[in-house]
Amino acid sequence: MSALSRFFAPCAKGLEGLLVEELRALGAADVRETRAGVAFAGPLATAYRACLWSRLASRILLPITGFDAPSPEALYEGVLTVDWNEHLRPEGTLAVDLNVSDSAITHSRYAALKVKDAMVDQFRARFGVRPSVDTARPDLRVNVYLHRDAATVSVDLAGEALHRRGHRAEGVAAPLKENLAAAILLRARWPELAARGDALVDPMCGSGTLPIEAALLAADIAPGLARDYFGFLGWRGHDPDVWRALLDEARERRAAGLERLPPIRGYDHDAAAVKAARINVTRAGLTGRIEIERRSLADCRAETVSTGLVVANPPYGERLGDLRELPALYAELGDALKRCYGGWAAAVFTGNPDLGKHMGLRAHRMHTLWNGAIECRLLHFDIRDERFVRGRETAAEAGAGADMFANRLRKDLRHFGRWARRQDIGCYRVYDADLHEYNLAIDVYESDRRYVHVQEYAPPLTLDPRKAERRLKEALAVIPEVLAIEPAQMFFKVRERQRRGSQYEKQAESGEFHEVREGPCRFLVNFTDYLDTGLFLDHRATREMLRGLAAGKRFLNLFGYTGTATVHAAIGGAAATTTVDMSRTYLDWARRNFDLNGLARGPHELVQADVLGWLETNRDRRYDLVFLDPPTFSRSKRMEGTLDVQRDHVPLLRDTARLLAPGGLLVFSTNLRRFKLDRDALSGLEIEDITRRTIPKDFERNPRIHHCFLLRRASA
């Protein structure tokens, strides 16, 4: 193996950003975030260090080969190309883990059997003996990921899931995995609080996962130090000297860290949970360092220290607890926090954020984390008098009609929220003037917390202004409650019939940006300074299409705005891109989007220019894929001083189509709802109306939101 190798650390969904920071701190190089995992580079010692010290990764994989595997036979032959004697003794033990996604092979157990057969057959043919199978603790665990008929074969250096720290002896129902517990504590900023001597209390500690993980973090204890098994220990590439040095360092750090451990306490009303927690504390070597006591929420009393963190994982109706009884439990938790922990911080992890409203505290921050397949929220509270809820306006109090609006918004949130989660969509339209009395467009943006962008379509002149104002106030009172946000996380604008060029006019000077995710891409959005946020949500499907078409292509984005379509094309493998826009502000924004996605500047050209003038002076350029999304109206030095998309689309399309390379595609989109394409004037171009394919599900209620066409030069 070379001195520097590539590794991959899978993790639970939602932990990728934290894992990137952790791996960099452990010395990993070329760290790249992907969905449900992080790729990184380094010597073998870096991978060992990640196995020993990562609190967030599920495993550490060493990819050793990749090949096309459209059939079981191809999979078998591909596995045979590896010299398995370099990794496993002929008389050793092995296990195979295999995951399949979007491939012709669909049966993962059968595919894993083919991999095992190939390995065993190679050993038998060469040495006359074969390894045996040990699914629990093999000398070599092989991981195969089969995606779109391409197989990646890796050595699993962890051997078993890294959340198994080696100290859990007994548990109670539905325990947290340790890597999720670590993420909760990191999001709650526990390491910073512990460093200044603050205490930690878990009033619903169960089998003690959160207090134990908190102690490991605060005392600088390697989470893998108590484990007696790793996958690399029986691997033939193992370097025991490197591993021994890392263990010695970890033991020294543990001894030093225990001396500065702040107070950590766990309480639970259930005697069996308390017994399990105490056993786990002992097995973790933390006896006398963590106090575990049987105590109900009603019996909670003020701690002897004045500041600290309360962290809790109450049941939320998915696997534990009767949903009808849980509001009272959350209210009791809130009462305990207010009664005993004034001045402390609190972090409450729940899969049902609505239950958090019963606590009588206003959350100031919220993170999304996943507990298996359950999307959960981590609610952050400052337990101060001014954050107590002493009577908030409800939908009914806001007005009789608000009940109808609230019910519709809840229904839309359930429907589109589930769809967005399944599609890995972080920004989506949840409500679009579904009730004509409440003429609003409401968009959800999931960032470090949930933000809501509300736009009011200007009411018709025939509507009584006082009635329109009352309905707007009702809606604005209801939205934060239904969408589980603080009012400060909602941004409101009036969307009037667009004045010429008003879409791009500045409305404020906050300069505050938030990072959001769209599939594999990340973007910066701004909720205050402009009418639009920097990300046109109705073009989401169009951007995804461009990403799918872009591999190896030269891509051109005209009227490029903040460069979101270009980022998709670049992530999709475009060989080179050019983005043209007249606004320096938006090109700077695009440049920041490129940097956010780790895109090198070299092949990605940003041009500040009038698009029409640029088309005139760059006729010799050729592109394989072009995206043209002009504003409905724009001032320009050409075409009588203005661009009107209906009036001028024919010369605009002809000038753009001249830049197409043979076989090239032009995607043309416009948000002019009454747009009519003049097909007769565009002879020589093949035109396909793809509007219906580019309207995302969350915009189907408004199918005239945009028009989209696919154009190519007519074949001779």
ZAMARGU-4260 file (C-alpha; in steps of 0.2 Angstrom, whole numbers, plus 5000, padded with zeros to 4 digits):
<rodrens>
0) 5000/5000/5000 | 5007/5017/4996 | 5012/5030/5009 | 4996/5040/5006 | 4980/5031/5003
5) 4961/5036/5000 | 4949/5031/5014 | 4930/5033/5016 | 4921/5035/5032 | 4902/5032/5031
10) 4891/5040/5044 | 4873/5043/5048 | 4864/5055/5038 | 4865/5073/5044 | 4882/5070/5052
15) 4893/5073/5037 | 4898/5091/5041 | 4903/5087/5059 | 4913/5072/5052 | 4922/5083/5040
20) 4928/5094/5055 | 4932/5079/5065 | 4943/5071/5052 | 4952/5087/5048 | 4956/5088/5067
25) 4963/5070/5066 | 4975/5075/5052 | 4966/5069/5037 | 4970/5077/5021 | 4959/5081/5005
30) 4943/5079/5015 | 4927/5078/5004 | 4910/5077/5010 | 4897/5066/5001 | 4880/5060/5006
35) 4881/5049/5021 | 4899/5049/5022 | 4916/5058/5020 | 4931/5053/5009 | 4948/5058/5015
40) 4967/5054/5012 | 4982/5050/5023 | 4994/5037/5028 | 4988/5021/5037 | 4991/5030/5054
45) 4977/5042/5049 | 4965/5028/5046 | 4970/5020/5062 | 4968/5036/5072 | 4950/5038/5064
50) 4946/5021/5070 | 4952/5025/5087 | 4946/5043/5089 | 4931/5046/5078 | 4915/5049/5088
55) 4904/5051/5072 | 4910/5039/5059 | 4901/5022/5057 | 4916/5013/5049 | 4933/5017/5041
60) 4934/5009/5024 | 4950/5007/5013 | 4944/5005/4994 | 4956/4993/4985 | 4947/4991/4968
65) 4932/4996/4958 | 4925/4989/4942 | 4909/4987/4932 | 4897/4974/4939 | 4881/4973/4928
70) 4879/4954/4932 | 4883/4942/4946 | 4896/4934/4934 | 4905/4951/4931 | 4905/4954/4950
75) 4913/4937/4953 | 4926/4940/4940 | 4930/4958/4946 | 4933/4951/4964 | 4945/4938/4957
80) 4956/4952/4950 | 4962/4956/4968 | 4976/4947/4976 | 4967/4942/4992 | 4983/4934/4999
85) 4989/4952/5002 | 4975/4955/5014 | 4971/4938/5022 | 4980/4922/5027 | 4973/4907/5018
90) 4968/4899/5034 | 4960/4915/5041 | 4942/4920/5043 | 4932/4932/5032 | 4915/4941/5031
95) 4907/4951/5017 | 4895/4966/5019 | 4887/4971/5002 | 4875/4986/4999 | 4866/4988/4982
100) 4858/5004/4975 | 4851/5007/4958 | 4859/4991/4950 | 4854/4977/4939 | 4859/4965/4953
105) 4846/4968/4966 | 4848/4953/4979 | 4862/4959/4991 | 4864/4942/5000 | 4866/4933/4984
110) 4879/4946/4978 | 4888/4945/4994 | 4889/4926/4992 | 4896/4928/4974 | 4910/4939/4982
115) 4914/4927/4995 | 4914/4913/4982 | 4927/4922/4972 | 4938/4925/4987 | 4937/4907/4993
120) 4939/4900/4975 | 4955/4910/4973 | 4963/4904/4989 | 4958/4886/4986 | 4965/4886/4968
125) 4982/4894/4974 | 4985/4886/4991 | 4973/4871/4992 | 4965/4878/5007 | 4951/4891/5010
130) 4947/4904/5023 | 4932/4901/5034 | 4917/4913/5037 | 4915/4922/5053 | 4902/4935/5053
135) 4905/4942/5070 | 4924/4945/5071 | 4933/4940/5055 | 4951/4943/5052 | 4945/4952/5036
140) 4929/4961/5033 | 4926/4966/5015 | 4914/4979/5011 | 4906/4980/4993 | 4896/4995/4988
145) 4886/4992/4971 | 4879/5008/4964 | 4872/5009/4946 | 4881/4993/4941 | 4898/4999/4947
150) 4906/4990/4962 | 4918/4997/4975 | 4927/4984/4985 | 4935/4990/5002 | 4943/4983/5017
155) 4933/4987/5033 | 4947/4993/5044 | 4934/4995/5059 | 4928/4977/5057 | 4912/4982/5066
160) 4902/4998/5069 | 4912/5011/5077 | 4897/5016/5088 | 4900/5000/5098 | 4913/5008/5110
165) 4915/4992/5120 | 4907/4997/5136 | 4888/4994/5133 | 4883/4979/5143 | 4865/4981/5146
170) 4852/4993/5138 | 4834/4998/5139 | 4822/5000/5125 | 4827/5011/5110 | 4844/5017/5116
175) 4853/5030/5106 | 4868/5025/5096 | 4884/5032/5103 | 4889/5042/5087 | 4872/5050/5087
180) 4874/5055/5106 | 4891/5062/5101 | 4883/5073/5088 | 4870/5079/5100 | 4883/5084/5112
185) 4894/5092/5099 | 4879/5102/5092 | 4875/5108/5110 | 4893/5114/5111 | 4897/5103/5126
190) 4916/5103/5123 | 4916/5122/5125 | 4905/5121/5141 | 4915/5107/5148 | 4932/5116/5145
195) 4926/5130/5156 | 4920/5118/5170 | 4901/5118/5167 | 4891/5103/5173 | 4881/5091/5163
200) 4864/5083/5168 | 4853/5071/5159 | 4837/5070/5168 | 4831/5055/5157 | 4847/5046/5155
205) 4840/5028/5151 | 4856/5017/5150 | 4868/5031/5152 | 4873/5034/5133 | 4873/5053/5134
210) 4882/5055/5151 | 4895/5042/5146 | 4898/5050/5129 | 4899/5067/5137 | 4913/5061/5149
215) 4923/5054/5134 | 4922/5070/5126 | 4926/5081/5141 | 4940/5070/5147 | 4948/5068/5129
220) 4946/5049/5130 | 4947/5040/5113 | 4930/5032/5110 | 4938/5016/5103 | 4950/5014/5118
225) 4939/5001/5127 | 4937/4991/5111 | 4946/4974/5110 | 4942/4971/5091 | 4946/4981/5075
230) 4945/4974/5058 | 4963/4978/5054 | 4970/4968/5068 | 4969/4952/5057 | 4972/4961/5041
235) 4989/4957/5033 | 4992/4975/5029 | 4992/4979/5048 | 5006/4989/5056 | 5006/4984/5074
240) 5020/4997/5079 | 5009/5011/5072 | 4994/5005/5081 | 5004/5002/5098 | 5010/5020/5097
245) 4992/5027/5095 | 4986/5017/5109 | 5000/5023/5121 | 4996/5041/5116 | 4977/5038/5119
250) 4980/5031/5136 | 4991/5046/5141 | 4978/5058/5136 | 4964/5048/5145 | 4974/5049/5161
255) 4977/5068/5160 | 4959/5071/5154 | 4951/5062/5169 | 4959/5074/5181 | 4949/5089/5173
260) 4932/5081/5171 | 4918/5092/5176 | 4902/5085/5186 | 4892/5074/5175 | 4875/5066/5182
265) 4861/5055/5175 | 4844/5053/5182 | 4830/5042/5177 | 4814/5036/5186 | 4815/5018/5180
270) 4825/5007/5191 | 4830/4995/5177 | 4837/5009/5167 | 4847/5016/5182 | 4855/4998/5185
275) 4860/4997/5166 | 4867/5014/5166 | 4878/5011/5182 | 4884/4994/5174 | 4889/5004/5158
280) 4898/5017/5168 | 4908/5004/5176 | 4913/4995/5160 | 4918/5012/5153 | 4930/5014/5167
285) 4921/5030/5174 | 4915/5024/5191 | 4916/5039/5203 | 4917/5051/5188 | 4898/5050/5183
290) 4884/5050/5196 | 4869/5040/5191 | 4853/5041/5202 | 4835/5036/5202 | 4825/5052/5201
295) 4809/5057/5192 | 4807/5074/5184 | 4795/5079/5198 | 4809/5076/5210 | 4822/5086/5201
300) 4831/5099/5212 | 4843/5113/5209 | 4861/5107/5206 | 4876/5113/5217 | 4884/5121/5202
305) 4877/5137/5194 | 4880/5134/5176 | 4879/5119/5164 | 4870/5109/5151 | 4854/5099/5152
310) 4853/5086/5138 | 4838/5075/5136 | 4832/5062/5124 | 4813/5060/5129 | 4802/5048/5120
315) 4793/5055/5105 | 4780/5042/5100 | 4789/5033/5086 | 4795/5018/5096 | 4792/5023/5114
320) 4778/5031/5124 | 4760/5033/5121 | 4758/5048/5110 | 4743/5054/5119 | 4753/5055/5136
325) 4769/5063/5128 | 4763/5081/5129 | 4761/5080/5148 | 4778/5072/5149 | 4786/5086/5139
330) 4777/5099/5149 | 4784/5090/5165 | 4802/5091/5157 | 4799/5110/5154 | 4793/5113/5171
335) 4809/5104/5178 | 4820/5114/5168 | 4812/5131/5173 | 4811/5126/5191 | 4829/5119/5194
340) 4841/5124/5180 | 4839/5143/5178 | 4853/5151/5169 | 4858/5134/5161 | 4858/5129/5143
345) 4847/5114/5137 | 4847/5103/5122 | 4832/5091/5119 | 4832/5078/5105 | 4815/5073/5098
350) 4808/5065/5083 | 4792/5076/5086 | 4796/5094/5087 | 4778/5098/5090 | 4780/5090/5107
355) 4793/5103/5111 | 4780/5116/5111 | 4772/5109/5127 | 4788/5113/5136 | 4784/5131/5139
360) 4801/5137/5132 | 4806/5145/5116 | 4820/5137/5107 | 4833/5149/5100 | 4841/5136/5088
365) 4837/5119/5080 | 4847/5106/5071 | 4841/5091/5060 | 4848/5074/5065 | 4843/5057/5060
370) 4840/5043/5071 | 4840/5028/5059 | 4826/5032/5047 | 4818/5045/5059 | 4821/5063/5055
375) 4823/5072/5072 | 4826/5089/5079 | 4838/5095/5092 | 4830/5109/5101 | 4842/5122/5110
380) 4836/5132/5124 | 4842/5146/5136 | 4834/5143/5152 | 4830/5161/5156 | 4815/5170/5162
385) 4813/5180/5146 | 4813/5164/5136 | 4798/5156/5145 | 4781/5155/5136 | 4767/5163/5146
390) 4753/5163/5134 | 4756/5163/5115 | 4744/5168/5102 | 4736/5153/5094 | 4728/5150/5078
395) 4711/5152/5086 | 4716/5168/5094 | 4722/5175/5078 | 4706/5174/5070 | 4692/5161/5065
400) 4699/5160/5047 | 4716/5156/5053 | 4711/5138/5059 | 4707/5134/5041 | 4724/5141/5035
405) 4733/5132/5049 | 4725/5115/5045 | 4729/5117/5027 | 4747/5122/5031 | 4749/5107/5042
410) 4743/5095/5029 | 4754/5103/5016 | 4769/5102/5028 | 4766/5083/5031 | 4764/5080/5012
415) 4778/5090/5005 | 4790/5088/5020 | 4790/5069/5018 | 4792/5070/4999 | 4807/5082/5002
420) 4815/5071/5014 | 4814/5056/5003 | 4821/5066/4988 | 4835/5074/4999 | 4828/5091/4996
425) 4832/5104/5009 | 4823/5119/5001 | 4805/5117/4995 | 4788/5126/4993 | 4776/5121/5006
430) 4761/5132/5002 | 4757/5141/4986 | 4740/5151/4988 | 4731/5135/4991 | 4717/5145/4999
435) 4713/5160/4989 | 4709/5170/5005 | 4727/5168/5010 | 4736/5173/4995 | 4754/5168/5000
440) 4769/5158/4994 | 4778/5149/5008 | 4795/5142/5006 | 4805/5131/5018 | 4824/5132/5019
445) 4833/5119/5030 | 4850/5126/5035 | 4858/5127/5052 | 4840/5129/5058 | 4824/5130/5048
450) 4820/5147/5039 | 4804/5151/5031 | 4802/5164/5016 | 4785/5171/5015 | 4779/5181/5000
455) 4762/5189/4998 | 4755/5190/4981 | 4747/5207/4980 | 4729/5206/4983 | 4717/5211/4969
460) 4711/5229/4969 | 4693/5223/4972 | 4697/5216/4989 | 4694/5227/5005 | 4712/5232/5010
465) 4707/5230/5029 | 4701/5212/5026 | 4717/5208/5016 | 4727/5215/5031 | 4718/5205/5044
470) 4720/5189/5034 | 4739/5192/5032 | 4741/5195/5051 | 4732/5179/5054 | 4743/5169/5043
475) 4759/5177/5050 | 4754/5173/5067 | 4750/5155/5062 | 4766/5151/5051 | 4779/5150/5065
480) 4768/5139/5076 | 4764/5126/5062 | 4781/5126/5055 | 4790/5125/5072 | 4801/5141/5071
485) 4804/5156/5080 | 4796/5172/5072 | 4814/5178/5069 | 4817/5164/5057 | 4802/5170/5046
490) 4805/5183/5032 | 4791/5191/5024 | 4790/5201/5007 | 4776/5207/4996 | 4777/5201/4978
495) 4769/5213/4967 | 4767/5212/4948 | 4785/5213/4944 | 4791/5231/4939 | 4804/5230/4925
500) 4820/5223/4932 | 4813/5224/4950 | 4818/5206/4953 | 4836/5210/4955 | 4834/5227/4965
505) 4841/5228/4982 | 4829/5229/4996 | 4840/5228/5012 | 4859/5228/5017 | 4860/5214/5029
510) 4873/5204/5020 | 4868/5189/5030 | 4869/5172/5020 | 4864/5155/5025 | 4870/5138/5018
515) 4858/5126/5011 | 4859/5110/5002 | 4851/5104/4985 | 4856/5086/4982 | 4875/5085/4981
520) 4876/5104/4979 | 4877/5118/4993 | 4872/5136/4990 | 4871/5152/5000 | 4854/5161/5001
525) 4850/5178/5007 | 4832/5181/5014 | 4832/5200/5016 | 4842/5209/5004 | 4833/5205/4988
530) 4816/5200/4982 | 4823/5182/4978 | 4834/5172/4989 | 4848/5167/4976 | 4840/5150/4973
535) 4825/5149/4961 | 4816/5134/4968 | 4805/5131/4953 | 4821/5127/4943 | 4826/5113/4954
540) 4822/5100/4942 | 4830/5109/4928 | 4846/5111/4937 | 4845/5092/4941 | 4843/5088/4923
545) 4858/5099/4918 | 4868/5090/4931 | 4863/5074/4923 | 4868/5080/4905 | 4884/5089/4909
550) 4897/5075/4911 | 4912/5079/4900 | 4903/5094/4892 | 4907/5112/4889 | 4893/5121/4898
555) 4887/5139/4896 | 4875/5148/4908 | 4868/5164/4901 | 4860/5177/4913 | 4869/5166/4926
560) 4862/5175/4942 | 4871/5166/4957 | 4878/5152/4947 | 4867/5138/4954 | 4864/5130/4937
565) 4883/5130/4934 | 4887/5122/4951 | 4875/5108/4946 | 4884/5106/4929 | 4901/5106/4937
570) 4896/5094/4950 | 4889/5083/4936 | 4906/5082/4928 | 4906/5097/4915 | 4923/5098/4907
575) 4922/5117/4908 | 4909/5130/4912 | 4906/5149/4907 | 4894/5159/4917 | 4889/5176/4910
580) 4879/5190/4920 | 4879/5209/4920 | 4879/5210/4939 | 4895/5210/4949 | 4885/5206/4964
585) 4878/5190/4958 | 4894/5184/4950 | 4903/5187/4967 | 4889/5177/4974 | 4892/5163/4961
590) 4910/5163/4965 | 4906/5160/4983 | 4894/5146/4978 | 4909/5138/4968 | 4920/5139/4983
595) 4907/5132/4995 | 4907/5116/4983 | 4926/5115/4982 | 4926/5119/4963 | 4942/5125/4956
600) 4943/5141/4947 | 4953/5136/4932 | 4939/5127/4921 | 4925/5138/4928 | 4924/5155/4919
605) 4914/5170/4927 | 4911/5184/4914 | 4903/5201/4919 | 4895/5207/4903 | 4879/5211/4894
610) 4873/5194/4888 | 4867/5201/4871 | 4884/5210/4868 | 4894/5195/4874 | 4884/5184/4861
615) 4889/5196/4847 | 4907/5196/4851 | 4909/5178/4855 | 4902/5170/4840 | 4917/5158/4837
620) 4914/5149/4854 | 4906/5132/4855 | 4897/5123/4869 | 4889/5106/4871 | 4876/5112/4883
625) 4869/5129/4886 | 4856/5135/4899 | 4847/5151/4894 | 4836/5159/4907 | 4833/5177/4903
630) 4823/5189/4914 | 4806/5193/4908 | 4812/5211/4905 | 4829/5219/4906 | 4838/5235/4900
635) 4852/5232/4887 | 4863/5241/4875 | 4855/5231/4861 | 4837/5228/4854 | 4831/5246/4856
640) 4839/5247/4873 | 4829/5234/4882 | 4827/5215/4882 | 4809/5209/4882 | 4808/5190/4882
645) 4792/5189/4872 | 4797/5201/4859 | 4815/5197/4857 | 4816/5178/4861 | 4818/5173/4842
650) 4835/5183/4839 | 4841/5179/4857 | 4838/5160/4853 | 4846/5161/4836 | 4861/5170/4843
655) 4863/5157/4857 | 4860/5142/4846 | 4875/5148/4835 | 4886/5143/4849 | 4880/5125/4849
660) 4893/5112/4845 | 4887/5097/4834 | 4875/5088/4844 | 4874/5101/4857 | 4858/5105/4867
665) 4851/5122/4872 | 4839/5123/4887 | 4828/5138/4887 | 4817/5144/4901 | 4807/5159/4905
670) 4795/5163/4919 | 4784/5174/4908 | 4767/5165/4911 | 4759/5170/4895 | 4774/5166/4885
675) 4771/5160/4867 | 4786/5152/4858 | 4787/5157/4839 | 4791/5140/4832 | 4789/5146/4814
680) 4802/5159/4816 | 4814/5147/4823 | 4816/5135/4808 | 4832/5125/4808 | 4830/5121/4826
685) 4822/5106/4833 | 4811/5111/4848 | 4804/5100/4862 | 4793/5108/4875 | 4799/5100/4892
690) 4789/5111/4904 | 4780/5097/4912 | 4796/5088/4915 | 4804/5103/4924 | 4790/5108/4936
695) 4794/5100/4953 | 4781/5092/4963 | 4780/5106/4975 | 4776/5118/4961 | 4763/5107/4952
700) 4749/5117/4959 | 4755/5132/4948 | 4760/5123/4932 | 4762/5140/4923 | 4777/5145/4935
705) 4788/5144/4920 | 4790/5137/4902 | 4805/5126/4897 | 4811/5120/4880 | 4825/5109/4874
710) 4832/5115/4857 | 4845/5107/4846 | 4850/5111/4828 | 4840/5101/4815 | 4849/5086/4808
715) 4853/5088/4790
</rodrens>
